Amino acid sequence: MTNPLAGITVSEKFTRANHLLWQSQILPPIRGARLLSFLDSKTKPTSETITVEKDGKSSKEPNPAYDAWVATDQQVLTFLLGSLTPDILVSVIGMDTAAGVW
């Protein structure tokens, strides 16, 4: 899977004084990559496991759709984190999803 946000740079990192300028740089590439739903929480993670029937028996297995969701969310999160100044980064420590940071 390729990261649609790879290589996109933000000239003005987010500070406590430039939210609108920063947002005007962040949203176009995220919209262009069709990933805005990861910021507004419209795209929810699927279940971590799925029930699979084999030989008449049910078993739980990892859900590949969940792994794909996590990978995409983390790509968006990485893009956001790379656009923040250190004083803002301190404010988002522990937030582990793009929507959480947004």
GROMACS elastic network, one bead per residue, 0.5 to 0.9 nm:
[ bonds ]
;  ai    aj funct       b0    kb
    1    68     6  0.89928   500
    1    71     6  0.88425   500
    2     5     6  0.88229   500
    2     6     6  0.81485   500
    3     6     6  0.53647   500
    3     7     6  0.89962   500
    3    72     6  0.78167   500
    3    75     6  0.65739   500
    3    76     6  0.88065   500
    4     7     6  0.85412   500
    4     8     6  0.87712   500
    4    29     6  0.85618   500
    4    30     6  0.86375   500
    4    32     6  0.87949   500
    4    33     6  0.58467   500
    4    75     6  0.84933   500
    5     8     6  0.57392   500
    5     9     6  0.88445   500
    5    29     6  0.69095   500
    5    30     6  0.73516   500
    5    33     6  0.71157   500
    5    75     6  0.73970   500
    5    76     6  0.74084   500
    5    79     6  0.68342   500
    6     9     6  0.84867   500
    6    75     6  0.84173   500
    6    79     6  0.79609   500
    8    29     6  0.76835   500
    8    79     6  0.83585   500
    9    79     6  0.86608   500
    9    82     6  0.85345   500
    9    83     6  0.80236   500
   10    13     6  0.64708   500
   10    22     6  0.79729   500
   10    25     6  0.64275   500
   10    26     6  0.72675   500
   10    82     6  0.82790   500
   10    83     6  0.61299   500
   11    22     6  0.86135   500
   11    25     6  0.81086   500
   11    83     6  0.83701   500
   12    15     6  0.86154   500
   12    18     6  0.83401   500
   12    21     6  0.74813   500
   12    22     6  0.60536   500
   12    25     6  0.79419   500
   12    83     6  0.75408   500
   12    84     6  0.87825   500
   13    18     6  0.84211   500
   13    22     6  0.63812   500
   13    82     6  0.80486   500
   13    84     6  0.50489   500
   13    85     6  0.57760   500
   14    17     6  0.79015   500
   14    18     6  0.62465   500
   14    19     6  0.63006   500
   14    21     6  0.83046   500
   14    22     6  0.55136   500
   14    23     6  0.82513   500
   14    83     6  0.61711   500
   14    85     6  0.58395   500
   14    88     6  0.72940   500
   15    18     6  0.56686   500
   15    19     6  0.69569   500
   15    22     6  0.83070   500
   15    84     6  0.70156   500
   15    85     6  0.60751   500
   15    86     6  0.88345   500
   15    87     6  0.76138   500
   15    88     6  0.65546   500
   16    19     6  0.69414   500
   16    87     6  0.85885   500
   16    88     6  0.74987   500
   17    20     6  0.87858   500
   18    21     6  0.54477   500
   18    22     6  0.61017   500
   18    23     6  0.85289   500
   19    22     6  0.51723   500
   19    23     6  0.59441   500
   19    24     6  0.85191   500
   20    23     6  0.50641   500
   20    24     6  0.60829   500
   20    25     6  0.87904   500
   21    24     6  0.52256   500
   21    25     6  0.67082   500
   21    26     6  0.89750   500
   22    25     6  0.53108   500
   22    26     6  0.62896   500
   22    27     6  0.88214   500
   22    83     6  0.81612   500
   23    27     6  0.59830   500
   23    28     6  0.88266   500
   24    27     6  0.59454   500
   24    28     6  0.71260   500
   25    28     6  0.64074   500
   25    29     6  0.76751   500
   26    29     6  0.62458   500
   26    30     6  0.65947   500
   26    31     6  0.88555   500
   26    79     6  0.86855   500
   26    80     6  0.77622   500
   26    83     6  0.81634   500
   27    30     6  0.51338   500
   27    31     6  0.58876   500
   27    32     6  0.83319   500
   27    36     6  0.76941   500
   28    31     6  0.51122   500
   28    32     6  0.58720   500
   28    33     6  0.85038   500
   29    33     6  0.60565   500
   29    34     6  0.84914   500
   29    35     6  0.87455   500
   30    33     6  0.51608   500
   30    34     6  0.62454   500
   30    35     6  0.53321   500
   30    36     6  0.56773   500
   30    39     6  0.89793   500
   30    76     6  0.78001   500
   31    35     6  0.58892   500
   31    36     6  0.53775   500
   31    37     6  0.88582   500
   32    35     6  0.76548   500
   32    36     6  0.86764   500
   33    36     6  0.80364   500
   34    37     6  0.76938   500
   35    38     6  0.56841   500
   35    39     6  0.75816   500
   35    43     6  0.89103   500
   35    72     6  0.83763   500
   35    73     6  0.86188   500
   35    76     6  0.75749   500
   36    39     6  0.54030   500
   36    40     6  0.66791   500
   36    41     6  0.87149   500
   36    42     6  0.85282   500
   36    43     6  0.88574   500
   37    40     6  0.52183   500
   37    41     6  0.58133   500
   37    43     6  0.52343   500
   37    44     6  0.87017   500
   37    99     6  0.86873   500
   38    41     6  0.53965   500
   38    42     6  0.65845   500
   38    43     6  0.55609   500
   38    44     6  0.78761   500
   38    72     6  0.84320   500
   38    73     6  0.63468   500
   38    76     6  0.74679   500
   38    97     6  0.84618   500
   38    98     6  0.62804   500
   38    99     6  0.59528   500
   39    42     6  0.77981   500
   39    43     6  0.84347   500
   39    73     6  0.88351   500
   39    76     6  0.82738   500
   39    77     6  0.89864   500
   39    97     6  0.87278   500
   39    98     6  0.57343   500
   39   100     6  0.79189   500
   39   101     6  0.83025   500
   39   102     6  0.59453   500
   40    43     6  0.78363   500
   40    98     6  0.88855   500
   40    99     6  0.60415   500
   40   102     6  0.78959   500
   41    44     6  0.62466   500
   41    98     6  0.86931   500
   41    99     6  0.58182   500
   41   100     6  0.87718   500
   43    69     6  0.85275   500
   44    69     6  0.81619   500
   45    48     6  0.81653   500
   45    65     6  0.83737   500
   45    66     6  0.61001   500
   45    69     6  0.59755   500
   45    70     6  0.73598   500
   46    49     6  0.85013   500
   46    63     6  0.79823   500
   46    65     6  0.66387   500
   46    66     6  0.51746   500
   46    67     6  0.89186   500
   46    69     6  0.74886   500
   47    50     6  0.69468   500
   47    62     6  0.88114   500
   47    63     6  0.68387   500
   47    65     6  0.82281   500
   47    66     6  0.62441   500
   48    61     6  0.84739   500
   48    62     6  0.60285   500
   48    63     6  0.53984   500
   48    64     6  0.82735   500
   48    65     6  0.82625   500
   48    66     6  0.54977   500
   48    67     6  0.77891   500
   49    60     6  0.59770   500
   49    61     6  0.52668   500
   49    64     6  0.83902   500
   49    66     6  0.78730   500
   50    59     6  0.81542   500
   50    60     6  0.54602   500
   50    61     6  0.54583   500
   50    62     6  0.62782   500
   50    63     6  0.54152   500
   50    64     6  0.89132   500
   51    58     6  0.62455   500
   51    59     6  0.54874   500
   51    61     6  0.63972   500
   51    62     6  0.88968   500
   51    63     6  0.88883   500
   52    57     6  0.80725   500
   52    58     6  0.55102   500
   52    59     6  0.53241   500
   52    60     6  0.61060   500
   52    61     6  0.68401   500
   53    56     6  0.60470   500
   53    57     6  0.54353   500
   53    59     6  0.65093   500
   53    60     6  0.89164   500
   54    57     6  0.52695   500
   54    58     6  0.64141   500
   54    59     6  0.76931   500
   55    58     6  0.84285   500
   60    63     6  0.88770   500
   62    65     6  0.88810   500
   62    66     6  0.80025   500
   62    67     6  0.83200   500
   63    66     6  0.53582   500
   63    67     6  0.67793   500
   63    68     6  0.89861   500
   64    67     6  0.51215   500
   64    68     6  0.63099   500
   64    69     6  0.87144   500
   65    68     6  0.50535   500
   65    69     6  0.61941   500
   65    70     6  0.86885   500
   66    69     6  0.50509   500
   66    70     6  0.62086   500
   66    71     6  0.85972   500
   67    70     6  0.51710   500
   67    71     6  0.61641   500
   67    72     6  0.87253   500
   68    71     6  0.51251   500
   68    72     6  0.62693   500
   68    73     6  0.85561   500
   69    72     6  0.53166   500
   69    73     6  0.60468   500
   69    74     6  0.85184   500
   70    73     6  0.50929   500
   70    74     6  0.60163   500
   70    75     6  0.86043   500
   70    97     6  0.85799   500
   71    74     6  0.52313   500
   71    75     6  0.63440   500
   71    76     6  0.88992   500
   72    75     6  0.50905   500
   72    76     6  0.64389   500
   72    77     6  0.86015   500
   73    76     6  0.52095   500
   73    77     6  0.60856   500
   73    78     6  0.85853   500
   73    97     6  0.63912   500
   73    98     6  0.59694   500
   73    99     6  0.84876   500
   74    78     6  0.59408   500
   74    79     6  0.84936   500
   74    96     6  0.80645   500
   74    97     6  0.67417   500
   74    98     6  0.69139   500
   75    78     6  0.51187   500
   75    79     6  0.63090   500
   75    80     6  0.87502   500
   75    98     6  0.84873   500
   76    79     6  0.50945   500
   76    80     6  0.63046   500
   76    81     6  0.86845   500
   76    97     6  0.84769   500
   76    98     6  0.59101   500
   77    80     6  0.50876   500
   77    81     6  0.60837   500
   77    82     6  0.85209   500
   77    96     6  0.77530   500
   77    97     6  0.61442   500
   77    99     6  0.80824   500
   77   100     6  0.89561   500
   77   101     6  0.74225   500
   77   102     6  0.87450   500
   78    81     6  0.51131   500
   78    82     6  0.60905   500
   78    83     6  0.87512   500
   78    98     6  0.81149   500
   79    82     6  0.52522   500
   79    83     6  0.66305   500
   79    98     6  0.89400   500
   80    83     6  0.52610   500
   80    84     6  0.68774   500
   80    98     6  0.73184   500
   80   101     6  0.76833   500
   80   102     6  0.79191   500
   81    84     6  0.54763   500
   81    85     6  0.85679   500
   81    89     6  0.70125   500
   81    92     6  0.87717   500
   81    98     6  0.89189   500
   81   101     6  0.81580   500
   82    85     6  0.82175   500
   84    87     6  0.80669   500
   84    88     6  0.59413   500
   84    89     6  0.59792   500
   85    88     6  0.53874   500
   85    89     6  0.61509   500
   85    90     6  0.88697   500
   86    90     6  0.63477   500
   86    91     6  0.89418   500
   87    90     6  0.55097   500
   87    91     6  0.71324   500
   88    91     6  0.52006   500
   88    92     6  0.69628   500
   89    92     6  0.53610   500
   89    93     6  0.65699   500
   90    93     6  0.55557   500
   91    94     6  0.88443   500
   92    95     6  0.55380   500
   92    96     6  0.86990   500
   92   100     6  0.82616   500
   92   101     6  0.61231   500
   93    96     6  0.82393   500
   95    98     6  0.80967   500
   95    99     6  0.88260   500
   95   100     6  0.56325   500
   95   101     6  0.60245   500
   96    99     6  0.86511   500
   96   100     6  0.67713   500
   96   101     6  0.76102   500
   97   100     6  0.51326   500
   97   101     6  0.65214   500
   97   102     6  0.86534   500
   98   101     6  0.52824   500
   98   102     6  0.60494   500
